[in-house]
Amino acid sequence: MQRTHILRTISGLLALATVCGMPVAAQARLQCVAYARQISAVQLSGNAREWWGHAEGIYARGNEPRKGAVLAFRGTHAMPMGHVAVVSKVIDGRHVLISHANWSRPGAVEKGVMAVDVSDSGDWSQVRVWYGPTASLGLRPSPAFGFIYPGTSTETAGAETASRADDSDNDAG
């Protein structure tokens, strides 16, 4: 009986030592890119800082928040790989709720947290994001490219043209 307990304890300690001794890459955590691909219709690859460029010609891009769009952050000293987050709700032109991974804690997923456009021109080039450990918006703004919209760039352009045509038909009334 006591021998079984000792064997279990040794096995547990060996398992713990194996996990702790693994390189960081082997202890993979959910990254923002994988999470954004998982919950959005925007399917790009590469580091988050590369998504804006990779989207060119494939997805429409802009500075207007829309539900389902991916907010693409630039790489910085503090976040060299950049960051991506998916808009879950638009509050107004300067406030959105986002869902993303690996922001407040390594590998953690946060759903429906606030992101605020703090840029002077209202173009989402500077964003403050809810930061869990301080239970407030981040202390510093993060630079962003803007939004990558789901659907192909031609689908989005076609939908915008159709929407403008519908609006002009309604105005003729």
C-alpha positions, 0 to 999 in steps of 0.5 A: 500500500505504502509502496503504491503511494511512493510510486505514484508520488515519484511518477507525478514528480517525474511528469512535473519535471518533464513538463518543466524541463521542456522548451517553451515551444513545446509548452505551446499556449494559444496565440492570438493568430490561431485564436483569430483564425479559429473564431473569424472568417479571416483566414491568414497566416504569418505573425500578427504584424504581417496580417495587414500586408497579407490581407492586401488583395484578398480581404478588404481593409479599413478604419471602420469597426465592424462586427467580425472584423479583425483588428490588426496591431502593429509590432512594437518593442513590447509586442514584436509579433504584433497582435490580432483581435476579432470584433465581437460588438461595435459600441460606437465608432470609437469603442468596440468589444473584442475577443482575443488570446494572449494579451492579459496573460500568456495563452489566456482567451478574453471574450468581449473586452473593451478596445478604444480608439484613442487616435487624434484622427479617429482612425484606429491607429492608436488603441487602448485595450482592456488589460486584465491584471489592472482591471482597466484599459491598458496604460499605453496605447498600442499602434494598429493598422486598422480592420481586416474585413471577412469575405474577399475584397471583391465580395466586400466591394460588391456588397458596398456597391449594392448597399449604395444602390439600395440606399439611392433607390430608397432615396428616390421615394 
